[in-house]
Amino acid sequence: MPSLPSPPSLPGPFSDRRVLTVFGLLATSAAALVALGLRARARRARPAAPLDRVWHPQETVPLTPAEEDAFGEVVSRLSAGSADHPR
């Protein structure tokens, strides 16, 4: 069985295969740590469970017509309009 040709060696301190192995292991472990950190950050950014709905008094208390008008004015001022036409 013929032997395989050895790969060309790099000059200087990289000629030793142990040095290349150490750098390869360092690069692999750094990539794994970065990937795990990004996964943990993504998991923390997402809420674990949906938030409970908050009850508001307006849901069950009927408003007078004056209160409805006042509420409509406030909403119309706060609603997002185009920058060209301020309200």
C-alpha positions as CSV (number, residue, x, y, z in Angstrom):
1,M,0.0,0.0,0.0
2,P,1.6,3.3,-1.0
3,S,1.9,6.0,1.7
4,L,0.1,9.3,1.3
5,P,2.3,12.3,0.7
6,S,2.7,14.5,3.7
7,P,1.1,18.0,3.6
8,P,3.5,20.9,3.0
9,S,4.7,22.3,6.2
10,L,4.5,26.0,7.1
11,P,7.7,27.9,7.9
12,G,8.6,29.1,11.4
13,P,6.8,28.1,14.5
14,F,3.8,26.8,12.5
15,S,5.8,23.9,11.2
16,D,5.0,21.8,14.3
17,R,1.6,20.1,14.0
18,R,1.0,20.5,17.7
19,V,1.0,24.3,17.3
20,L,-1.6,24.0,14.5
21,T,-3.7,21.7,16.6
22,V,-3.7,24.1,19.6
23,F,-4.7,27.0,17.4
24,G,-7.4,24.9,15.8
25,L,-8.8,23.9,19.2
26,L,-8.7,27.5,20.4
27,A,-10.6,28.7,17.3
28,T,-13.2,25.9,17.6
29,S,-13.8,26.6,21.3
30,A,-14.0,30.3,20.7
31,A,-16.6,29.8,18.0
32,A,-18.6,27.4,20.3
33,L,-18.5,30.0,23.1
34,V,-19.7,32.8,20.8
35,A,-22.5,30.6,19.5
36,L,-23.6,29.6,23.0
37,G,-23.6,33.2,24.1
38,L,-25.7,34.3,21.2
39,R,-28.2,31.5,21.9
40,A,-28.4,32.5,25.6
41,R,-29.0,36.1,24.6
42,A,-31.7,35.2,22.2
43,R,-33.4,33.0,24.9
44,R,-33.3,35.9,27.4
45,A,-34.7,38.4,25.0
46,R,-37.9,36.3,24.5
47,P,-40.5,36.3,27.2
48,A,-41.0,32.9,28.8
49,A,-44.8,33.1,28.9
50,P,-47.3,35.5,27.4
51,L,-48.2,38.4,29.7
52,D,-51.4,38.4,31.6
53,R,-54.0,40.8,30.3
54,V,-54.5,43.8,32.5
55,W,-58.0,44.8,33.3
56,H,-58.9,48.4,32.7
57,P,-61.9,50.2,34.2
58,Q,-63.0,51.6,30.8
59,E,-63.8,48.0,29.7
60,T,-66.8,47.8,32.0
61,V,-67.6,51.4,33.0
62,P,-69.7,53.2,30.3
63,L,-68.4,56.6,29.3
64,T,-70.5,59.7,29.0
65,P,-70.6,61.4,25.6
66,A,-68.4,64.2,26.9
67,E,-65.8,61.7,28.1
68,E,-65.9,59.9,24.8
69,D,-65.3,63.2,23.0
70,A,-62.4,64.1,25.3
71,F,-60.9,60.6,24.8
72,G,-61.2,60.9,21.0
73,E,-59.4,64.3,21.1
74,V,-56.5,62.9,23.1
75,V,-56.2,59.8,20.8
76,S,-56.3,62.0,17.7
77,R,-53.4,64.1,19.1
78,L,-51.4,61.1,20.1
79,S,-52.0,59.1,16.9
80,A,-49.0,58.8,14.5
81,G,-49.5,61.2,11.6
82,S,-47.1,62.1,8.8
83,A,-44.2,64.5,9.7
84,D,-45.4,66.9,7.0
85,H,-48.8,67.5,8.6
86,P,-48.6,68.0,12.3
87,R,-52.0,68.0,14.1
